[in-house]
Amino acid sequence: MRLYPAAAMVLLSFSSLLYASSKAQREHGAQVYAGSGCQHCHTLRAVGGHKGPDLSSVGRTKSKTEIRNQIVYGSKVMPEFGDILEQAELNDLVAYLRSCRDKPRK
Protein backbone atom coordinates (compact mmCIF):
# COMPACT_ATOMS: atom_id res chain seq x y z
CA MET A 1 0.00 0.00 0.00
CA ARG A 2 2.89 2.39 0.69
CA LEU A 3 4.18 1.87 -2.82
CA TYR A 4 1.38 3.95 -4.38
CA PRO A 5 2.24 7.26 -2.66
CA ALA A 6 5.91 6.77 -3.51
CA ALA A 7 5.09 6.02 -7.14
CA ALA A 8 2.81 9.05 -7.27
CA MET A 9 5.59 11.27 -5.92
CA VAL A 10 8.06 9.97 -8.50
CA LEU A 11 5.56 10.51 -11.31
CA LEU A 12 4.75 14.01 -10.09
CA SER A 13 8.42 14.93 -9.84
CA PHE A 14 9.14 13.58 -13.31
CA SER A 15 6.21 15.40 -14.92
CA SER A 16 7.20 18.72 -13.32
CA LEU A 17 10.75 18.29 -14.68
CA LEU A 18 9.36 17.69 -18.17
CA TYR A 19 7.19 20.79 -17.90
CA ALA A 20 10.13 22.90 -16.72
CA SER A 21 12.23 21.55 -19.57
CA SER A 22 9.56 22.28 -22.17
CA LYS A 23 9.03 25.78 -20.75
CA ALA A 24 12.76 26.45 -21.02
CA GLN A 25 12.65 25.11 -24.59
CA ARG A 26 9.81 27.44 -25.54
CA GLU A 27 11.55 30.43 -23.95
CA HIS A 28 14.75 29.68 -25.85
CA GLY A 29 12.70 29.11 -29.00
CA ALA A 30 11.25 32.62 -28.63
CA GLN A 31 14.81 33.96 -28.44
CA VAL A 32 15.75 32.00 -31.57
CA TYR A 33 12.66 33.39 -33.34
CA ALA A 34 13.70 36.95 -32.49
CA GLY A 35 17.41 36.41 -33.07
CA SER A 36 16.96 34.73 -36.45
CA GLY A 37 14.93 37.61 -37.84
CA CYS A 38 11.69 35.65 -38.26
CA GLN A 39 9.68 38.74 -37.29
CA HIS A 40 10.92 40.56 -40.40
CA CYS A 41 8.62 38.40 -42.52
CA HIS A 42 6.17 36.85 -40.06
CA THR A 43 3.60 38.37 -37.74
CA LEU A 44 3.23 36.83 -34.31
CA ARG A 45 0.55 38.23 -32.01
CA ALA A 46 0.19 41.44 -34.05
CA VAL A 47 3.96 42.13 -34.17
CA GLY A 48 6.17 41.67 -37.20
CA GLY A 49 6.19 41.69 -40.97
CA HIS A 50 3.63 40.68 -43.54
CA LYS A 51 5.69 38.94 -46.24
CA GLY A 52 5.06 35.53 -44.67
CA PRO A 53 2.03 34.07 -42.94
CA ASP A 54 0.88 35.11 -39.48
CA LEU A 55 2.25 32.49 -37.06
CA SER A 56 0.02 33.36 -34.11
CA SER A 57 -2.01 30.16 -34.51
CA VAL A 58 0.51 27.94 -36.29
CA GLY A 59 0.53 25.51 -33.35
CA ARG A 60 -3.17 24.82 -33.98
CA THR A 61 -2.80 24.13 -37.68
CA LYS A 62 0.62 22.54 -38.24
CA SER A 63 2.33 19.50 -36.74
CA LYS A 64 5.87 19.51 -35.38
CA THR A 65 7.03 17.78 -38.55
CA GLU A 66 5.35 20.32 -40.83
CA ILE A 67 6.81 23.25 -38.89
CA ARG A 68 10.28 21.67 -38.82
CA ASN A 69 10.23 20.90 -42.56
CA GLN A 70 9.16 24.46 -43.40
CA ILE A 71 12.01 25.90 -41.34
CA VAL A 72 14.65 23.46 -42.58
CA TYR A 73 13.73 23.35 -46.29
CA GLY A 74 11.95 26.68 -46.76
CA SER A 75 9.72 27.23 -49.79
CA LYS A 76 9.57 29.30 -52.95
CA VAL A 77 9.44 32.50 -50.89
CA MET A 78 11.00 31.44 -47.57
CA PRO A 79 14.73 30.71 -47.33
CA GLU A 80 16.06 27.46 -45.88
CA PHE A 81 17.28 27.63 -42.28
CA GLY A 82 18.41 24.01 -41.95
CA ASP A 83 22.08 24.89 -42.37
CA ILE A 84 21.84 28.06 -40.28
CA LEU A 85 20.23 26.81 -37.07
CA GLU A 86 21.84 24.36 -34.66
CA GLN A 87 19.78 21.24 -33.89
CA ALA A 88 18.93 22.48 -30.36
CA GLU A 89 17.87 25.87 -31.74
CA LEU A 90 15.66 24.17 -34.31
CA ASN A 91 14.07 21.93 -31.67
CA ASP A 92 13.39 24.88 -29.38
CA LEU A 93 12.02 27.02 -32.20
CA VAL A 94 9.63 24.24 -33.19
CA ALA A 95 8.53 23.85 -29.54
CA TYR A 96 7.92 27.60 -29.35
CA LEU A 97 5.94 27.74 -32.59
CA ARG A 98 3.87 24.71 -31.55
CA SER A 99 2.92 26.69 -28.42
CA CYS A 100 1.53 29.51 -30.57
CA ARG A 101 -2.13 28.55 -30.49
CA ASP A 102 -4.08 31.80 -30.60
CA LYS A 103 -7.52 31.52 -32.13
CA PRO A 104 -7.41 32.64 -35.77
CA ARG A 105 -8.79 36.11 -36.43
CA LYS A 106 -11.94 36.36 -38.49
N, CA and C atoms as a LAMMPS dump frame, in Angstrom:
ITEM: TIMESTEP
0
ITEM: NUMBER OF ATOMS
318
ITEM: BOX BOUNDS ff ff ff
-5.0000000000000000e+02 5.0000000000000000e+02
-5.0000000000000000e+02 5.0000000000000000e+02
-5.0000000000000000e+02 5.0000000000000000e+02
ITEM: ATOMS id mol type element x y z
1 1 1 N 0.806 -1.182 0
2 1 2 C 0 0 0
3 1 3 C 0.861 1.262 0
4 2 1 N 2.022 1.21 0.631
5 2 2 C 2.889 2.386 0.692
6 2 3 C 3.573 2.662 -0.644
7 3 1 N 3.563 1.716 -1.515
8 3 2 C 4.183 1.872 -2.821
9 3 3 C 3.448 2.911 -3.669
10 4 1 N 2.147 3.005 -3.569
11 4 2 C 1.376 3.947 -4.377
12 4 3 C 1.74 5.404 -4.12
13 5 1 N 1.822 5.853 -2.866
14 5 2 C 2.237 7.255 -2.658
15 5 3 C 3.647 7.532 -3.176
16 6 1 N 4.544 6.58 -3.015
17 6 2 C 5.912 6.767 -3.508
18 6 3 C 5.921 6.856 -5.031
19 7 1 N 5.168 5.996 -5.676
20 7 2 C 5.086 6.023 -7.138
21 7 3 C 4.462 7.328 -7.615
22 8 1 N 3.452 7.794 -6.905
23 8 2 C 2.812 9.052 -7.274
24 8 3 C 3.793 10.217 -7.143
25 9 1 N 4.604 10.206 -6.109
26 9 2 C 5.589 11.272 -5.925
27 9 3 C 6.632 11.265 -7.035
28 10 1 N 7.09 10.088 -7.419
29 10 2 C 8.064 9.971 -8.5
30 10 3 C 7.461 10.477 -9.798
31 11 1 N 6.238 10.087 -10.081
32 11 2 C 5.561 10.51 -11.308
33 11 3 C 5.352 12.021 -11.31
34 12 1 N 4.952 12.571 -10.199
35 12 2 C 4.746 14.009 -10.092
36 12 3 C 6.058 14.764 -10.288
37 13 1 N 7.119 14.29 -9.688
38 13 2 C 8.424 14.933 -9.844
39 13 3 C 8.895 14.89 -11.288
40 14 1 N 8.719 13.752 -11.926
41 14 2 C 9.144 13.585 -13.31
42 14 3 C 8.352 14.49 -14.239
43 15 1 N 7.032 14.561 -14.04
44 15 2 C 6.211 15.397 -14.918
45 15 3 C 6.527 16.877 -14.737
46 16 1 N 6.85 17.311 -13.522
47 16 2 C 7.203 18.718 -13.32
48 16 3 C 8.555 19.031 -13.962
49 17 1 N 9.475 18.079 -13.979
50 17 2 C 10.749 18.289 -14.677
51 17 3 C 10.536 18.415 -16.176
52 18 1 N 9.648 17.594 -16.736
53 18 2 C 9.357 17.691 -18.166
54 18 3 C 8.739 19.031 -18.501
55 19 1 N 7.81 19.497 -17.652
56 19 2 C 7.188 20.79 -17.901
57 19 3 C 8.222 21.9 -17.839
58 20 1 N 9.089 21.87 -16.848
59 20 2 C 10.127 22.896 -16.721
60 20 3 C 11.033 22.881 -17.934
61 21 1 N 11.38 21.683 -18.397
62 21 2 C 12.234 21.552 -19.573
63 21 3 C 11.533 22.113 -20.8
64 22 1 N 10.259 21.791 -20.993
65 22 2 C 9.56 22.278 -22.171
66 22 3 C 9.349 23.791 -22.097
67 23 1 N 9.163 24.333 -20.904
68 23 2 C 9.026 25.778 -20.752
69 23 3 C 10.337 26.461 -21.129
70 24 1 N 11.448 25.902 -20.674
71 24 2 C 12.759 26.454 -21.024
72 24 3 C 12.984 26.366 -22.53
73 25 1 N 12.543 25.264 -23.132
74 25 2 C 12.655 25.106 -24.589
75 25 3 C 11.878 26.192 -25.312
76 26 1 N 10.64 26.42 -24.891
77 26 2 C 9.81 27.441 -25.536
78 26 3 C 10.41 28.834 -25.361
79 27 1 N 10.934 29.119 -24.183
80 27 2 C 11.551 30.428 -23.948
81 27 3 C 12.771 30.621 -24.846
82 28 1 N 13.589 29.587 -24.959
83 28 2 C 14.754 29.682 -25.845
84 28 3 C 14.305 29.769 -27.299
85 29 1 N 13.241 29.042 -27.65
86 29 2 C 12.698 29.108 -29.005
87 29 3 C 12.235 30.509 -29.365
88 30 1 N 11.651 31.232 -28.399
89 30 2 C 11.249 32.624 -28.627
90 30 3 C 12.471 33.496 -28.897
91 31 1 N 13.564 33.217 -28.21
92 31 2 C 14.808 33.956 -28.435
93 31 3 C 15.368 33.643 -29.824
94 32 1 N 15.292 32.387 -30.234
95 32 2 C 15.753 31.997 -31.574
96 32 3 C 14.901 32.689 -32.635
97 33 1 N 13.59 32.722 -32.421
98 33 2 C 12.664 33.389 -33.341
99 33 3 C 13.082 34.852 -33.527
100 34 1 N 13.316 35.536 -32.43
101 34 2 C 13.699 36.95 -32.491
102 34 3 C 15.105 37.124 -33.069
103 35 1 N 16.021 36.279 -32.648
104 35 2 C 17.41 36.406 -33.071
105 35 3 C 17.667 36.004 -34.511
106 36 1 N 16.787 35.185 -35.069
107 36 2 C 16.96 34.732 -36.455
108 36 3 C 16.263 35.638 -37.454
109 37 1 N 15.588 36.649 -36.947
110 37 2 C 14.935 37.607 -37.842
111 37 3 C 13.596 37.156 -38.387
112 38 1 N 12.986 36.167 -37.773
113 38 2 C 11.694 35.649 -38.264
114 38 3 C 10.632 36.747 -38.325
115 39 1 N 10.691 37.686 -37.375
116 39 2 C 9.685 38.735 -37.294
117 39 3 C 9.768 39.728 -38.456
118 40 1 N 10.83 39.68 -39.237
119 40 2 C 10.915 40.563 -40.4
120 40 3 C 9.901 40.164 -41.463
121 41 1 N 9.579 38.885 -41.521
122 41 2 C 8.623 38.403 -42.519
123 41 3 C 7.308 37.922 -41.913
124 42 1 N 7.35 37.444 -40.687
125 42 2 C 6.172 36.847 -40.062
126 42 3 C 5.618 37.715 -38.943
127 43 1 N 4.294 37.719 -38.839
128 43 2 C 3.597 38.37 -37.738
129 43 3 C 3.36 37.319 -36.674
130 44 1 N 3.538 37.707 -35.434
131 44 2 C 3.227 36.832 -34.313
132 44 3 C 2.591 37.705 -33.245
133 45 1 N 1.326 37.449 -32.982
134 45 2 C 0.551 38.235 -32.006
135 45 3 C 0.626 39.733 -32.314
136 46 1 N 0.313 40.066 -33.559
137 46 2 C 0.191 41.441 -34.053
138 46 3 C 1.519 42.193 -34.127
139 47 1 N 2.647 41.49 -34.064
140 47 2 C 3.956 42.134 -34.166
141 47 3 C 4.751 41.449 -35.268
142 48 1 N 5.299 42.232 -36.183
143 48 2 C 6.167 41.672 -37.2
144 48 3 C 5.747 42.048 -38.605
145 49 1 N 6.401 41.402 -39.557
146 49 2 C 6.191 41.695 -40.967
147 49 3 C 5.004 40.966 -41.564
148 50 1 N 4.793 41.248 -42.853
149 50 2 C 3.629 40.679 -43.536
150 50 3 C 3.994 39.949 -44.827
151 51 1 N 5.287 39.694 -45.054
152 51 2 C 5.693 38.939 -46.237
153 51 3 C 5.257 37.477 -46.125
154 52 1 N 5.42 36.921 -44.919
155 52 2 C 5.059 35.531 -44.67
156 52 3 C 3.77 35.449 -43.881
157 53 1 N 3.288 34.235 -43.663
158 53 2 C 2.029 34.072 -42.94
159 53 3 C 2.137 34.468 -41.468
160 54 1 N 1 34.834 -40.901
161 54 2 C 0.879 35.108 -39.475
162 54 3 C 1.051 33.781 -38.745
163 55 1 N 1.951 33.734 -37.786
164 55 2 C 2.252 32.494 -37.064
165 55 3 C 1.566 32.408 -35.699
166 56 1 N 0.666 33.32 -35.42
167 56 2 C 0.016 33.358 -34.109
168 56 3 C -0.737 32.079 -33.767
169 57 1 N -1.25 31.393 -34.769
170 57 2 C -2.008 30.163 -34.512
171 57 3 C -1.396 28.944 -35.198
172 58 1 N -0.135 29.03 -35.564
173 58 2 C 0.51 27.938 -36.295
174 58 3 C 0.507 26.63 -35.505
175 59 1 N 0.551 26.712 -34.185
176 59 2 C 0.528 25.51 -33.348
177 59 3 C -0.793 24.776 -33.399
178 60 1 N -1.853 25.452 -33.823
179 60 2 C -3.169 24.823 -33.984
180 60 3 C -3.297 24.115 -35.325
181 61 1 N -2.574 24.602 -36.32
182 61 2 C -2.805 24.129 -37.682
183 61 3 C -1.703 23.241 -38.248
184 62 1 N -0.514 23.31 -37.696
185 62 2 C 0.619 22.538 -38.236
186 62 3 C 1.208 21.617 -37.184
187 63 1 N 1.669 20.459 -37.632
188 63 2 C 2.332 19.5 -36.74
189 63 3 C 3.786 19.908 -36.547
190 64 1 N 4.44 19.256 -35.589
191 64 2 C 5.873 19.505 -35.377
192 64 3 C 6.653 19.241 -36.656
193 65 1 N 6.328 18.158 -37.319
194 65 2 C 7.035 17.781 -38.549
195 65 3 C 6.838 18.823 -39.637
196 66 1 N 5.615 19.302 -39.8
197 66 2 C 5.355 20.32 -40.825
198 66 3 C 6.102 21.616 -40.524
199 67 1 N 6.097 22.02 -39.264
200 67 2 C 6.814 23.246 -38.885
201 67 3 C 8.314 23.071 -39.111
202 68 1 N 8.845 21.943 -38.662
203 68 2 C 10.282 21.668 -38.824
204 68 3 C 10.67 21.66 -40.298
205 69 1 N 9.907 20.975 -41.125
206 69 2 C 10.227 20.904 -42.557
207 69 3 C 10.198 22.278 -43.207
208 70 1 N 9.239 23.11 -42.838
209 70 2 C 9.159 24.459 -43.404
210 70 3 C 10.396 25.271 -43.041
211 71 1 N 10.827 25.154 -41.789
212 71 2 C 12.007 25.901 -41.344
213 71 3 C 13.272 25.371 -42.023
214 72 1 N 13.429 24.065 -42.046
215 72 2 C 14.65 23.455 -42.581
216 72 3 C 14.753 23.633 -44.092
217 73 1 N 13.665 23.359 -44.823
218 73 2 C 13.726 23.349 -46.285
219 73 3 C 13.202 24.621 -46.948
220 74 1 N 12.489 25.457 -46.188
221 74 2 C 11.945 26.683 -46.758
222 74 3 C 10.886 26.401 -47.807
223 75 1 N 10.687 27.371 -48.694
224 75 2 C 9.715 27.228 -49.785
225 75 3 C 10.135 28.162 -50.909
226 76 1 N 9.244 28.405 -51.843
227 76 2 C 9.57 29.3 -52.952
228 76 3 C 9.893 30.715 -52.468
229 77 1 N 9.232 31.132 -51.378
230 77 2 C 9.44 32.498 -50.893
231 77 3 C 10.189 32.568 -49.563
232 78 1 N 10.304 31.458 -48.863
233 78 2 C 11.003 31.441 -47.571
234 78 3 C 12.351 30.739 -47.728
235 79 1 N 13.419 31.365 -47.238
236 79 2 C 14.733 30.712 -47.334
237 79 3 C 14.838 29.496 -46.409
238 80 1 N 15.778 28.639 -46.721
239 80 2 C 16.065 27.465 -45.88
240 80 3 C 16.863 27.916 -44.657
241 81 1 N 16.527 27.336 -43.499
242 81 2 C 17.278 27.632 -42.284
243 81 3 C 17.925 26.379 -41.704
244 82 1 N 17.855 25.266 -42.435
245 82 2 C 18.411 24.01 -41.949
246 82 3 C 19.907 24.051 -41.713
247 83 1 N 20.625 24.791 -42.522
248 83 2 C 22.077 24.89 -42.368
249 83 3 C 22.491 26.047 -41.465
250 84 1 N 21.539 26.877 -41.094
251 84 2 C 21.841 28.058 -40.282
252 84 3 C 21.638 27.774 -38.798
253 85 1 N 20.569 27.066 -38.472
254 85 2 C 20.229 26.809 -37.069
255 85 3 C 20.872 25.526 -36.561
256 86 1 N 21.352 25.57 -35.332
257 86 2 C 21.842 24.364 -34.66
258 86 3 C 20.633 23.468 -34.363
259 87 1 N 20.869 22.188 -34.157
260 87 2 C 19.783 21.245 -33.886
261 87 3 C 18.968 21.645 -32.651
262 88 1 N 19.638 22.06 -31.584
263 88 2 C 18.931 22.477 -30.361
264 88 3 C 18.094 23.728 -30.617
265 89 1 N 18.628 24.663 -31.398
266 89 2 C 17.87 25.867 -31.741
267 89 3 C 16.628 25.515 -32.542
268 90 1 N 16.783 24.614 -33.485
269 90 2 C 15.662 24.173 -34.306
270 90 3 C 14.593 23.502 -33.444
271 91 1 N 15.013 22.609 -32.558
272 91 2 C 14.066 21.931 -31.668
273 91 3 C 13.309 22.923 -30.801
274 92 1 N 14.023 23.896 -30.256
275 92 2 C 13.395 24.877 -29.377
276 92 3 C 12.476 25.814 -30.157
277 93 1 N 12.866 26.183 -31.363
278 93 2 C 12.021 27.021 -32.202
279 93 3 C 10.73 26.299 -32.56
280 94 1 N 10.83 25.031 -32.893
281 94 2 C 9.63 24.24 -33.193
282 94 3 C 8.737 24.15 -31.957
283 95 1 N 9.319 23.913 -30.788
284 95 2 C 8.533 23.854 -29.544
285 95 3 C 7.828 25.184 -29.301
286 96 1 N 8.52 26.278 -29.53
287 96 2 C 7.919 27.595 -29.348
288 96 3 C 6.763 27.806 -30.325
289 97 1 N 6.991 27.52 -31.594
290 97 2 C 5.938 27.739 -32.587
291 97 3 C 4.737 26.828 -32.356
292 98 1 N 4.986 25.61 -31.879
293 98 2 C 3.867 24.71 -31.55
294 98 3 C 3.049 25.271 -30.397
295 99 1 N 3.655 26.094 -29.542
296 99 2 C 2.924 26.685 -28.424
297 99 3 C 2.111 27.899 -28.846
298 100 1 N 2.294 28.364 -30.06
299 100 2 C 1.533 29.511 -30.567
300 100 3 C 0.182 29.006 -31.062
301 101 1 N -0.825 29.134 -30.208
302 101 2 C -2.13 28.548 -30.486
303 101 3 C -3.276 29.543 -30.336
304 102 1 N -3.011 30.811 -30.661
305 102 2 C -4.076 31.801 -30.603
306 102 3 C -5.193 31.401 -31.569
307 103 1 N -6.401 31.787 -31.234
308 103 2 C -7.519 31.52 -32.133
309 103 3 C -7.351 32.409 -33.353
310 104 1 N -7.552 31.833 -34.554
311 104 2 C -7.408 32.639 -35.773
312 104 3 C -8.385 33.818 -35.783
313 105 1 N -7.922 34.923 -36.312
314 105 2 C -8.787 36.11 -36.431
315 105 3 C -9.743 35.912 -37.582
316 106 1 N -10.917 36.469 -37.414
317 106 2 C -11.939 36.36 -38.493
318 106 3 C -12.058 37.64 -39.245
